[in-house]
Amino acid sequence: MAFDGIVTKSIVTELEKFLINGKINKIFQPNKNEILLGIYNLGKNYALNCCISSDNYRINLTTNSKPNPINAPGFCMLLRKRLCGATLADIKQIKNDRILLFEFDGTTEIGDKTKYYVICEIMGQRSNIILCYNDYRIIDAIKW
């Protein structure tokens, strides 16, 4: 089955049911192309898997645990710094394309409330995961 804008819309609709208003409690990066976000919502823990591998790209909820490296990669540490404790406010699809925008309500280093955005581009070989400030300035990306 092709991963196109229609499939992406279905994924967004499904994820919204389970994850909106959930709180980020864990973030893992099992390999260089995959991020796992642990989200607690409605009394349950969910694991959102964002994989940007060129041959197996996907976004899904999972129950499978994966071995993690002893030292977390830099992008994972940055996500933990910015997003742990943040609340998932919204999930959007950008212009009916294979781009998902996750909006988080979090805090800055000094405790001010702010928004962070995680943009997941599911484009095969050109897939990427990007962390942005509330004004969409890029903080970092998993691929440069």
Residue frames as a rotation matrix with the C-alpha (Angstrom) as fourth column:
MET 1
0.578 0.816 0.000 0.00
0.816 -0.578 0.000 0.00
0.000 0.000 -1.000 0.00
ALA 2
-0.157 -0.619 0.769 1.31
0.572 -0.692 -0.440 3.44
0.805 0.371 0.463 -0.91
PHE 3
-0.106 0.038 -0.994 2.02
0.914 -0.391 -0.113 5.90
-0.392 -0.920 0.007 1.89
ASP 4
-0.496 0.022 0.868 0.34
0.595 -0.719 0.358 9.03
0.632 0.694 0.344 0.54
GLY 5
-0.834 0.164 0.526 -1.63
-0.360 -0.885 -0.295 12.02
0.418 -0.435 0.798 1.81
ILE 6
0.204 0.975 -0.087 -4.82
-0.609 0.195 0.769 10.00
0.767 -0.104 0.634 2.30
VAL 7
0.314 -0.190 -0.930 -3.07
0.552 0.834 0.015 7.37
0.773 -0.518 0.367 4.43
THR 8
-0.763 -0.647 0.005 -1.37
0.410 -0.489 -0.770 10.16
0.500 -0.585 0.638 6.38
LYS 9
-0.423 0.701 0.574 -4.76
-0.670 -0.668 0.323 11.78
0.610 -0.248 0.752 7.11
SER 10
0.559 0.624 -0.546 -6.04
-0.141 0.721 0.678 8.44
0.817 -0.302 0.491 8.46
ILE 11
-0.134 -0.707 -0.695 -2.98
0.745 0.390 -0.541 8.14
0.653 -0.590 0.474 10.69
VAL 12
-0.856 -0.159 0.492 -3.50
-0.105 -0.878 -0.466 11.65
0.506 -0.451 0.735 12.07
THR 13
0.059 0.973 0.224 -7.17
-0.694 -0.121 0.709 10.91
0.717 -0.198 0.668 12.82
GLU 14
0.561 0.111 -0.820 -6.24
0.283 0.905 0.316 7.69
0.778 -0.410 0.476 14.61
LEU 15
-0.445 -0.825 -0.348 -3.41
0.672 -0.050 -0.739 9.25
0.592 -0.563 0.577 16.62
GLU 16
-0.581 0.284 0.763 -5.61
-0.416 -0.909 0.021 12.15
0.699 -0.305 0.646 17.73
LYS 17
0.474 0.847 -0.242 -8.00
-0.254 0.395 0.883 9.73
0.843 -0.357 0.402 19.43
PHE 18
0.636 -0.261 -0.726 -5.29
0.638 0.708 0.303 8.36
0.435 -0.656 0.617 21.71
LEU 19
-0.151 -0.962 -0.229 -2.64
0.957 -0.084 -0.277 11.04
0.247 -0.261 0.933 22.14
ILE 20
-0.109 0.109 0.988 -4.11
0.137 -0.983 0.124 14.55
0.985 0.149 0.092 22.28
ASN 21
0.539 0.188 0.821 -3.55
-0.647 -0.532 0.546 16.12
0.540 -0.825 -0.165 25.74
GLY 22
0.857 -0.324 -0.400 -1.12
0.452 0.845 0.285 13.34
0.246 -0.425 0.871 26.62
LYS 23
0.776 -0.622 0.105 2.07
-0.578 -0.634 0.514 14.08
-0.253 -0.460 -0.851 28.52
ILE 24
0.482 -0.716 -0.505 5.52
-0.261 0.433 -0.863 13.10
0.836 0.548 0.022 27.26
ASN 25
0.854 -0.191 0.483 7.25
-0.468 0.122 0.875 10.97
-0.226 -0.974 0.015 29.88
LYS 26
0.187 -0.829 0.527 9.95
0.194 0.557 0.807 9.11
-0.963 -0.048 0.265 27.90
ILE 27
0.806 -0.041 -0.591 11.93
-0.572 -0.314 -0.758 9.69
-0.155 0.949 -0.276 24.73
PHE 28
0.226 -0.725 0.651 14.21
0.093 0.681 0.726 7.11
-0.970 -0.104 0.221 23.11
GLN 29
0.511 -0.153 -0.846 16.23
-0.852 -0.216 -0.476 6.90
-0.110 0.964 -0.241 19.91
PRO 30
0.684 -0.187 0.705 16.96
-0.062 0.948 0.311 3.19
-0.727 -0.257 0.637 19.33
ASN 31
-0.031 -0.727 0.686 18.81
0.902 0.276 0.333 3.90
-0.431 0.629 0.647 16.08
LYS 32
-0.803 -0.463 -0.376 19.74
0.312 -0.863 0.397 6.83
-0.508 0.201 0.838 13.85
ASN 33
-0.868 0.490 0.078 16.40
-0.090 -0.310 0.946 6.78
0.488 0.815 0.313 11.98
GLU 34
-0.042 0.891 -0.452 13.87
0.476 0.415 0.775 6.19
0.878 -0.183 -0.442 14.73
ILE 35
-0.809 -0.067 0.584 12.37
-0.432 -0.607 -0.667 8.10
0.399 -0.792 0.462 17.65
LEU 36
-0.243 0.747 -0.619 10.05
0.664 0.593 0.455 6.62
0.707 -0.301 -0.640 20.29
LEU 37
-0.633 0.143 0.761 7.94
-0.484 -0.840 -0.244 9.04
0.604 -0.523 0.601 22.33
GLY 38
-0.652 0.434 -0.621 6.37
0.700 0.660 -0.274 7.67
0.291 -0.613 -0.734 25.51
ILE 39
-0.666 0.528 0.527 3.06
-0.417 -0.849 0.323 9.45
0.618 -0.005 0.786 26.05
TYR 40
-0.838 0.438 -0.325 0.78
0.529 0.508 -0.679 9.06
-0.132 -0.742 -0.658 29.07
ASN 41
-0.758 0.652 0.022 -2.87
-0.602 -0.712 0.361 9.85
0.251 0.260 0.932 28.35
LEU 42
0.199 0.980 -0.031 -6.23
-0.838 0.186 0.512 8.78
0.508 -0.076 0.858 29.76
GLY 43
0.521 -0.001 0.854 -4.61
-0.732 0.515 0.447 6.42
-0.440 -0.857 0.267 32.27
LYS 44
0.846 -0.248 0.471 -2.57
0.394 0.888 -0.239 4.52
-0.359 0.388 0.849 29.66
ASN 45
-0.014 -0.914 -0.406 0.96
-0.288 -0.385 0.877 4.65
-0.957 0.129 -0.258 28.34
TYR 46
0.940 0.247 0.236 1.42
0.170 0.262 -0.950 4.84
-0.297 0.933 0.205 24.58
ALA 47
-0.131 -0.990 -0.048 4.59
0.242 -0.079 0.967 4.62
-0.961 0.115 0.250 22.51
LEU 48
0.879 0.371 -0.298 4.60
-0.143 -0.392 -0.909 6.71
-0.454 0.842 -0.291 19.34
ASN 49
0.033 -0.858 0.513 7.13
0.550 0.444 0.708 5.33
-0.835 0.259 0.486 16.86
CYS 50
0.841 0.105 -0.531 8.44
-0.336 -0.667 -0.664 7.76
-0.424 0.737 -0.526 14.22
CYS 51
0.099 -0.796 0.597 10.72
0.426 0.576 0.698 5.94
-0.899 0.185 0.396 11.79
ILE 52
0.648 0.085 -0.757 12.31
-0.507 -0.693 -0.512 7.74
-0.568 0.715 -0.406 8.84
SER 53
-0.321 -0.733 0.600 14.29
0.034 0.624 0.781 4.84
-0.946 0.271 -0.176 7.41
SER 54
-0.509 0.079 -0.857 14.31
-0.777 -0.470 0.418 5.17
-0.370 0.879 0.301 3.62
ASP 55
-0.771 0.193 -0.607 13.02
-0.286 0.746 0.601 1.64
0.569 0.637 -0.520 3.09
ASN 56
-0.339 0.654 -0.677 10.63
0.771 0.606 0.199 1.34
0.540 -0.454 -0.709 6.05
TYR 57
-0.940 -0.013 0.341 9.29
-0.123 -0.919 -0.375 4.81
0.318 -0.394 0.862 6.92
ARG 58
-0.101 0.934 -0.342 6.25
0.559 0.338 0.757 4.97
0.823 -0.115 -0.556 9.21
ILE 59
-0.742 0.046 0.669 4.48
-0.570 -0.569 -0.593 6.61
0.353 -0.821 0.448 12.13
ASN 60
0.090 0.773 -0.628 2.55
-0.058 0.634 0.771 4.29
0.994 -0.033 0.102 14.41
LEU 61
0.339 0.058 0.939 1.71
-0.939 -0.043 0.342 3.36
0.061 -0.997 0.040 17.96
THR 62
0.017 -0.440 -0.898 3.68
-0.316 0.849 -0.422 0.36
0.948 0.291 -0.124 19.13
THR 63
0.881 0.189 0.434 3.99
-0.471 0.265 0.841 -2.03
0.044 -0.946 0.322 22.05
ASN 64
0.712 -0.680 -0.175 7.34
0.576 0.708 -0.407 -3.48
0.401 0.190 0.896 20.95
SER 65
0.814 -0.546 -0.199 10.32
-0.220 -0.608 0.763 -2.45
-0.537 -0.577 -0.615 23.01
LYS 66
0.783 -0.621 0.040 13.66
0.205 0.197 -0.959 -1.99
0.587 0.759 0.281 21.29
PRO 67
0.325 -0.743 -0.585 17.16
0.918 0.099 0.384 -2.04
-0.228 -0.661 0.715 22.75
ASN 68
0.990 0.003 0.143 18.53
0.029 -0.982 -0.184 1.45
0.140 0.187 -0.972 23.25
PRO 69
0.185 -0.982 0.038 22.16
0.308 0.021 -0.951 2.54
0.933 0.188 0.306 23.00
ILE 70
0.034 -0.258 -0.965 24.00
0.996 0.084 0.013 3.09
0.078 -0.962 0.260 26.29
ASN 71
-0.650 -0.249 -0.718 24.68
0.323 -0.946 0.036 6.73
-0.688 -0.209 0.695 25.40
ALA 72
0.408 0.895 0.182 21.73
0.637 -0.136 -0.759 8.55
-0.654 0.425 -0.625 23.87
PRO 73
-0.258 -0.458 0.851 22.40
0.937 -0.333 0.105 10.44
0.235 0.825 0.515 20.60
GLY 74
-0.936 -0.249 -0.249 22.47
0.309 -0.921 -0.239 14.23
-0.170 -0.300 0.939 20.67
PHE 75
-0.643 0.754 0.135 19.09
-0.336 -0.436 0.835 14.68
0.688 0.492 0.533 18.98
CYS 76
0.082 0.652 -0.754 17.46
0.528 0.613 0.588 12.39
0.845 -0.446 -0.294 21.54
MET 77
-0.438 -0.322 -0.839 19.02
0.896 -0.237 -0.376 14.34
-0.078 -0.916 0.393 24.41
LEU 78
-0.993 0.101 0.065 17.76
-0.087 -0.977 0.196 17.60
0.083 0.189 0.978 22.90
LEU 79
-0.250 0.957 -0.145 14.23
-0.126 0.116 0.985 16.18
0.960 0.265 0.092 22.57
ARG 80
0.018 0.215 -0.977 14.37
0.869 0.479 0.121 15.05
0.494 -0.851 -0.178 26.20
LYS 81
-0.791 -0.414 -0.451 15.52
0.588 -0.718 -0.372 18.50
-0.170 -0.560 0.811 27.32
ARG 82
-0.913 0.408 0.003 12.76
-0.376 -0.845 0.380 20.33
0.157 0.346 0.925 25.44
LEU 83
-0.281 0.893 -0.351 9.84
-0.547 0.152 0.823 17.89
0.789 0.423 0.446 25.46
CYS 84
-0.560 0.115 -0.820 9.90
0.567 0.775 -0.278 15.74
0.604 -0.621 -0.499 28.64
GLY 85
-0.623 0.440 -0.647 6.92
0.573 -0.307 -0.760 16.87
-0.533 -0.844 -0.061 30.67
ALA 86
-0.839 0.321 -0.439 5.36
-0.500 -0.772 0.392 18.69
-0.213 0.549 0.808 27.70
THR 87
-0.135 0.893 0.430 1.76
0.066 0.441 -0.895 18.09
-0.989 -0.093 -0.118 26.65
LEU 88
-0.869 -0.076 0.488 0.78
0.473 0.156 0.867 17.10
-0.142 0.985 -0.100 23.11
ALA 89
-0.498 0.671 -0.549 -1.67
-0.192 -0.702 -0.685 19.85
-0.846 -0.236 0.479 22.14
ASP 90
0.574 0.706 -0.416 -2.38
-0.531 -0.066 -0.845 19.04
-0.623 0.706 0.337 18.50
ILE 91
-0.435 -0.608 0.664 -1.48
0.301 0.597 0.744 16.84
-0.849 0.523 -0.077 15.53
LYS 92
0.490 0.572 -0.657 -1.88
-0.408 -0.515 -0.753 18.27
-0.770 0.638 -0.019 12.04
GLN 93
0.101 -0.414 0.905 -1.22
0.840 0.523 0.145 17.19
-0.534 0.745 0.400 8.50
ILE 94
-0.267 -0.299 -0.916 0.38
-0.114 -0.934 0.338 19.89
-0.957 0.195 0.215 6.35
LYS 95
-0.145 0.256 -0.956 -1.43
-0.887 -0.462 0.011 20.58
-0.439 0.849 0.295 3.05
ASN 96
0.804 0.574 0.155 -2.61
-0.475 0.777 -0.414 16.99
-0.358 0.259 0.897 2.53
ASP 97
0.277 -0.815 -0.509 1.02
-0.660 0.223 -0.718 15.93
0.699 0.535 -0.476 2.18
ARG 98
0.559 -0.152 -0.815 3.10
0.439 0.888 0.135 13.33
0.703 -0.433 0.564 4.04
ILE 99
-0.628 -0.698 0.344 4.16
0.097 -0.509 -0.856 15.88
0.772 -0.504 0.387 6.66
LEU 100
0.421 0.724 -0.547 2.87
0.671 0.157 0.725 15.70
0.611 -0.671 -0.419 10.24
LEU 101
-0.368 -0.440 0.819 3.11
-0.221 -0.814 -0.537 18.57
0.903 -0.379 0.203 12.71
PHE 102
0.175 0.339 -0.924 3.05
0.829 0.456 0.324 17.69
0.531 -0.823 -0.201 16.40
GLU 103
0.011 -0.086 0.996 2.40
-0.231 -0.970 -0.081 20.72
0.973 -0.229 -0.030 18.62
PHE 104
-0.029 -0.129 -0.991 3.61
0.843 0.530 -0.094 20.54
0.538 -0.838 0.093 22.23
ASP 105
0.674 0.181 0.717 2.91
-0.254 -0.854 0.454 22.87
0.694 -0.488 -0.529 25.16
GLY 106
0.326 -0.663 -0.673 6.07
0.821 0.552 -0.146 22.95
0.468 -0.505 0.725 27.24
THR 107
0.940 -0.119 -0.319 8.37
0.111 -0.779 0.617 25.21
-0.322 -0.615 -0.720 29.22
THR 108
0.594 -0.798 0.099 11.69
-0.238 -0.292 -0.926 26.88
0.769 0.527 -0.363 28.51
GLU 109
-0.172 -0.780 -0.601 14.85
0.531 0.440 -0.724 26.46
0.829 -0.444 0.339 30.57
ILE 110
-0.943 -0.209 0.261 13.76
-0.064 -0.653 -0.755 29.31
0.328 -0.728 0.602 32.85
GLY 111
-0.753 0.653 -0.087 10.20
0.475 0.447 -0.758 28.03
-0.456 -0.612 -0.646 33.28
ASP 112
-0.479 0.602 -0.639 8.27
-0.656 -0.729 -0.195 30.20
-0.583 0.326 0.744 30.81
LYS 113
0.189 0.634 0.750 5.44
0.222 0.716 -0.662 28.50
-0.956 0.292 -0.006 28.92
THR 114
-0.362 -0.320 -0.876 6.12
-0.782 -0.407 0.472 27.98
-0.507 0.855 -0.103 25.23
LYS 115
0.813 0.555 0.175 5.21
-0.328 0.685 -0.650 25.81
-0.481 0.471 0.739 22.28
TYR 116
-0.481 -0.877 -0.001 7.49
-0.522 0.286 0.803 23.38
-0.704 0.387 -0.595 20.50
TYR 117
0.649 0.644 -0.406 6.80
-0.709 0.316 -0.631 21.71
-0.278 0.697 0.661 17.18
VAL 118
-0.423 -0.678 0.601 8.05
-0.184 0.714 0.676 18.36
-0.887 0.175 -0.427 15.95
ILE 119
0.386 0.476 -0.790 7.69
-0.857 -0.131 -0.498 18.05
-0.340 0.869 0.358 12.20
CYS 120
-0.213 -0.378 0.901 7.84
-0.012 0.923 0.384 14.53
-0.977 0.071 -0.201 10.76
GLU 121
0.139 0.160 -0.977 8.39
-0.954 -0.241 -0.175 14.41
-0.264 0.957 0.119 7.02
ILE 122
0.059 -0.033 0.998 7.64
-0.025 0.999 0.035 10.93
-0.998 -0.026 0.058 5.73
MET 123
0.642 0.103 -0.759 9.17
-0.671 -0.402 -0.623 11.21
-0.370 0.910 -0.189 2.26
GLY 124
0.945 -0.316 -0.078 11.08
0.238 0.835 -0.497 7.98
0.223 0.451 0.864 1.73
GLN 125
0.153 -0.987 -0.054 14.76
0.909 0.162 -0.385 8.74
0.389 0.009 0.921 1.27
ARG 126
-0.505 -0.325 0.800 14.22
0.170 -0.946 -0.277 12.41
0.846 -0.004 0.533 2.15
SER 127
0.572 0.740 -0.354 12.37
0.455 0.072 0.887 11.75
0.683 -0.668 -0.296 5.41
ASN 128
-0.606 -0.751 0.263 13.30
0.173 -0.447 -0.878 13.83
0.776 -0.486 0.401 8.44
ILE 129
0.446 0.639 -0.626 12.25
0.842 -0.062 0.536 14.73
0.303 -0.766 -0.566 11.98
ILE 130
-0.428 -0.533 0.730 12.67
0.352 -0.842 -0.408 18.40
0.833 0.083 0.548 12.89
LEU 131
0.052 0.374 -0.926 12.33
0.989 -0.149 -0.005 20.15
-0.140 -0.916 -0.377 16.26
CYS 132
-0.330 -0.082 0.941 11.22
0.485 -0.869 0.094 23.81
0.810 0.487 0.326 16.08
TYR 133
-0.942 0.063 -0.331 10.57
0.238 -0.569 -0.787 26.73
-0.238 -0.820 0.521 18.41
ASN 134
-0.119 0.983 -0.140 7.11
0.574 -0.047 -0.817 28.31
-0.810 -0.177 -0.559 18.69
ASP 135
0.353 0.209 -0.912 7.89
-0.496 -0.785 -0.372 30.59
-0.793 0.584 -0.173 15.72
TYR 136
0.963 0.112 0.245 8.96
0.088 0.728 -0.680 27.61
-0.255 0.676 0.691 13.57
ARG 137
0.335 -0.930 -0.149 12.68
-0.910 -0.279 -0.306 28.39
0.244 0.238 -0.940 13.80
ILE 138
0.678 -0.114 -0.726 14.54
-0.005 0.987 -0.160 25.09
0.735 0.112 0.668 13.56
ILE 139
0.654 -0.489 0.578 16.33
-0.691 -0.073 0.720 23.97
-0.310 -0.869 -0.385 16.71
ASP 140
-0.548 -0.812 0.200 17.69
-0.640 0.561 0.525 20.71
-0.539 0.160 -0.827 15.29
ALA 141
0.523 0.643 -0.559 16.87
-0.847 0.467 -0.255 17.85
0.097 0.607 0.789 12.93
ILE 142
0.633 -0.253 0.731 17.66
-0.145 0.889 0.434 14.16
-0.760 -0.381 0.526 13.01
LYS 143
0.193 -0.568 0.800 19.21
0.933 0.358 0.029 14.43
-0.303 0.741 0.599 9.50
TRP 144
0.329 -0.133 -0.935 21.10
-0.098 -0.990 0.106 17.43
-0.939 0.057 -0.338 8.11
